């Protein structure tokens, strides 16, 4: 009887002013605190009776919450909230240990989150609902099916909203006036739940049989990686990360996320997320990220399609341009595996009218030439030179092909930039054996054949840029080979095209 009286006294009065709380409201809040202490004392006398009483009131009220007054709904949820302190446990372990108590609390929490009472149109009920859910958050470890994305229902916040929240949190931590030690703790507090969630979801994905379930889990994993990436937006370089003491937590994130690359399911989604994170870590961790790159690259080159490769190459370009000779051994090792993967995809037969496949191949071809341009432009032409004569020749012929045979001015421009750079590096008297012959037999003709193609449209701005690079290539050949180049044009190449002598001159 005393318990029921206390529960009744906890109920808000009709006249309580939630919009403008004054002295009377403050007195009631204080009175509620005293009633809570009394309830705690009663729990010490008879915990079983308190649990049974609260459960009865809670279940009766929640069954008909739509037609029940707000103050009765609020107090029913409030009683569930108060049980956590009236029947305390260590570390919030309310759903283990005493089976009777754990079962009762689990049943009430299940009712709370599935009843729809969070939609009650009164702020006191809404607030009490969320405070109770937070207090018993370990319930969701016992019954994870109630978590949106986990259960097929839309989350309260979109993934874009969450990205902005994580980015904001990162900015606030980094730009705060806290010490580096405090910033490190805060960033770890922000990222550790993501890492823990990621590990659990990856295990679930590996065991999932249903394809829809696999897709949902892969999206969750991708979002988790994306959220971690966004927290790093506040950092501009390795120095700012070190100043905040956050290098270690991001290295931990890398260790956590990279195993997703070896998952055979939903490869495209998972690889995309991890690639984005690696891009950010190259900026934030610099050379500390390098030990992770070989293994990551090996996984990303397995069973890949045009889009995978197209998105992977910019990562390698970023590493190459940033670290240059530091990554030379890695590039030497993965150069031909990468090229084989590219060639394999480009040689796949496609249906004649499949515009999508044709576009994907065009974009991959551009990415491939951009990779070669990055390698040659970063002072690492020896990476190509060291692949063996046969492989070097094959690479060079693909560049000639790109310059002449494909009606893609963006790729053509890149190819002429590559050829010009190679002539500059290798075109002198001390260049690689056979390269001078290659210049005259293939590079010089390419500079004339490309502009003569019917598809070479000088009304197009990109084509004009390609023509400009073509001219630069010829100029570079002239600079490196001297009068010999002019002589070859006058006496051999141009006459072979039946060009009139006066035009040759």
PyMOL commands that set and color helices and strands:
alter all, ss='L'
color gray80, all
select helices_A, chain A and resi 2-9+23-45+47-63+65-67+70-86+90-92+99-114+117-119+123-135+139-142+144-146+159-174+180-207+211-234+238-243+247-262+267-284+286-300+306-346+355-377+381-385+389-404+409-426+435-452+461-481+483-496+501-504
alter helices_A, ss='H'
color red, helices_A
deselect
rebuild
show_as cartoon
